[in-house]
């Protein structure tokens, strides 16, 4: 993998962990493809997260979001496009917003 892509992956991983994920690079496999327009996937049987060039080609923020999303699937055992998955993401958004507000208060 080109050094620029490695840098995008590493920076995205750091950002995903800052977002609240708790994941190491060793738990993630970079693959050549997961299919058209598929950026990432959590494979329940192997317990691994797979990231494709679709994510890497879209930059650090996209990689971070993809890693975070797949980590949520792994950590909380929720499927895509479900209310349970949506609730976890919304709860995290509320937590982050509260933290930002608390920092701004005198």
C-alpha positions in Angstrom: 0.0 0.0 0.0 1.4 3.4 -0.9 2.7 5.5 2.1 0.1 8.2 1.5 -2.7 5.5 2.0 -0.9 4.2 5.1 -0.9 7.7 6.5 -4.6 8.2 5.8 -5.4 4.9 7.4 -3.3 5.6 10.6 -4.7 9.1 10.9 -8.3 7.8 10.4 -7.7 5.1 13.1 -6.4 7.7 15.5 -9.5 9.9 14.9 -11.9 6.9 15.2 -10.4 6.2 18.6 -10.8 9.9 19.6 -14.4 9.5 18.6 -14.8 6.8 21.1 -13.8 3.6 19.3 -11.4 1.3 21.1 -9.7 -0.5 18.3 -6.1 -1.3 17.3 -4.7 -1.5 13.7 -4.1 -5.2 14.2 -7.9 -5.8 14.3 -8.4 -4.3 10.9 -7.6 -5.7 7.5 -7.2 -3.6 4.4 -8.6 -5.4 1.4 -8.5 -4.7 -2.4 -12.3 -4.6 -2.6 -15.5 -5.4 -0.7 -17.7 -4.7 -3.7 -18.8 -1.6 -5.5 -19.1 1.4 -3.1 -18.5 -0.7 0.0 -16.1 1.1 2.3 -16.0 -1.2 5.3 -17.4 -4.4 6.8 -17.4 -6.1 10.2 -17.2 -9.9 9.7 -18.9 -11.5 12.7 -17.4 -14.9 12.3 -13.8 -13.7 12.2 -14.3 -10.7 14.4 -12.3 -8.6 12.0 -13.0 -5.3 10.4 -12.3 -4.9 6.7 -11.6 -1.6 5.1 -11.5 -1.1 1.3 -9.9 1.5 -1.0 -13.4 3.1 -1.2 -12.8 4.5 2.4 -9.1 5.3 1.9 -9.7 7.2 -1.4 -12.2 9.5 0.5 -9.7 10.7 3.1 -9.1 10.7 6.8 -12.5 11.7 8.0 -14.2 9.1 5.8 -11.8 6.4 7.1 -12.4 7.4 10.7 -16.2 7.3 10.2 -16.0 3.9 8.5 -13.8 2.4 11.2 -16.1 3.9 13.9 -19.2 2.5 12.2 -17.7 -1.0 11.9 -16.4 -0.9 15.4 -19.9 -0.1 16.6 -21.1 -3.2 14.8 -18.4 -5.3 16.4 -18.7 -3.8 19.9 -22.5 -3.7 20.2 -23.5 -6.5 17.8 -26.0 -4.3 15.9 -26.8 -4.6 12.2 -26.7 -1.9 9.6 -29.8 0.2 9.1 -31.4 -0.7 12.4 -32.9 1.4 15.2 -30.4 -0.1 17.6 -27.5 1.0 15.5 -29.0 4.4 15.0 -29.5 4.8 18.8 -25.9 4.0 19.5 -24.7 6.7 17.0 -27.2 9.2 18.4 -26.1 8.6 22.0 -22.5 9.1 21.0 -23.4 12.4 19.3 -25.2 13.6 22.4 -22.2 12.7 24.6 -19.7 14.5 22.3 -22.0 17.6 22.2 -22.3 17.7 26.0 -18.5 17.5 26.3 -18.1 20.4 23.9 -20.7 22.5 25.7 -19.0 21.8 29.1 -15.7 23.0 27.7 -17.2 26.3 26.6 -19.0 27.0 29.9 -17.1 29.4 32.3 
